[in-house]
């Protein structure tokens, strides 16, 4: 389970606390950055278990950090190549109206 049980108002609508929203934001960011759901669930379970497992939590996050840094490096290499190609096309087709950089 990723989210803690959420309180409900008298009308049955969910009432989220600031802590609930912060936790949800963290889960969204971890998932958006490519962390597998199994790892997010593991991290959530560790957090719910309370203190004493900080090293395990740190390991989950540092493993993911390493993957994200690697992914950023790969994306930067892709971006450099794309920018080179754009520059080459801009220089060879100035009549297309693209601003030169």
C-alpha positions in Angstrom: 0.0 0.0 0.0 1.4 3.4 -1.0 -1.0 5.7 0.8 -2.1 5.7 4.4 -5.8 5.3 4.9 -7.4 8.7 4.3 -10.0 10.3 6.6 -13.5 11.0 5.2 -15.8 13.8 5.9 -19.5 13.3 6.9 -20.4 13.4 3.2 -18.0 10.5 2.4 -15.4 12.7 0.6 -11.8 12.1 1.3 -10.0 14.6 3.4 -6.2 14.8 2.8 -3.9 16.3 5.3 -0.8 18.2 4.4 1.3 15.2 5.3 -0.9 13.0 2.9 -0.3 15.5 0.1 3.5 15.7 0.7 3.7 11.9 0.7 1.6 11.7 -2.5 3.9 14.3 -4.1 7.0 12.2 -3.1 5.5 9.1 -4.6 4.6 10.9 -7.8 8.1 12.3 -8.1 9.7 8.9 -7.4 7.5 7.2 -10.0 8.0 10.0 -12.6 11.7 9.7 -12.2 11.5 6.0 -13.1 11.5 4.3 -9.7 9.7 0.9 -10.1 6.4 0.6 -8.1 7.9 -2.4 -6.2 10.7 -0.1 -4.9 8.2 2.6 -4.0 6.2 0.1 -2.1 9.3 -1.2 -0.4 10.2 2.4 0.6 6.7 3.1 1.8 6.7 -0.1 3.9 10.0 0.9 5.5 8.7 4.4 6.3 5.6 2.9 7.9 7.6 0.5 10.0 9.1 3.5 11.8 12.6 4.2 13.0 15.4 1.7 13.0 15.5 1.1 9.2 17.0 4.3 8.0 19.9 2.5 6.4 17.5 0.4 4.3 15.6 3.6 3.3 18.8 5.3 2.4 19.8 2.3 0.2 16.5 2.5 -1.7 16.9 6.2 -2.3 20.7 6.2 -3.2 20.1 3.3 -5.7 17.4 5.3 -7.4 19.5 8.5 -7.2 22.3 6.7 -9.1 19.9 5.5 -11.8 18.4 9.0 -12.2 21.9 10.6 -12.5 22.8 8.0 -15.1 19.6 8.7 -17.0 20.2 12.5 -16.9 23.7 11.9 -18.4 22.2 9.9 -21.2 19.5 12.5 -21.8 22.2 15.2 -21.9 24.1 13.3 -24.5 21.0 12.9 -26.6 20.2 16.6 -26.2 23.8 17.5 -27.4 23.3 15.4 -30.5 19.9 16.9 -31.2 21.2 20.5 -30.8 24.1 19.7 -33.2 21.6 18.4 -35.8 19.4 21.4 -35.4 22.4 23.7 -35.8 23.5 21.9 -39.0 20.0 22.1 -40.5 19.7 25.8 -39.5 23.0 26.6 -41.2 22.1 24.6 -44.4 18.6 26.0 -44.7 18.6 29.6 -43.6 15.7 30.3 -46.0 13.5 28.2 -43.7 13.4 31.2 -41.4 14.9 29.6 -38.4 17.0 31.9 -36.3 20.7 31.1 -36.3 22.4 30.4 -33.0 
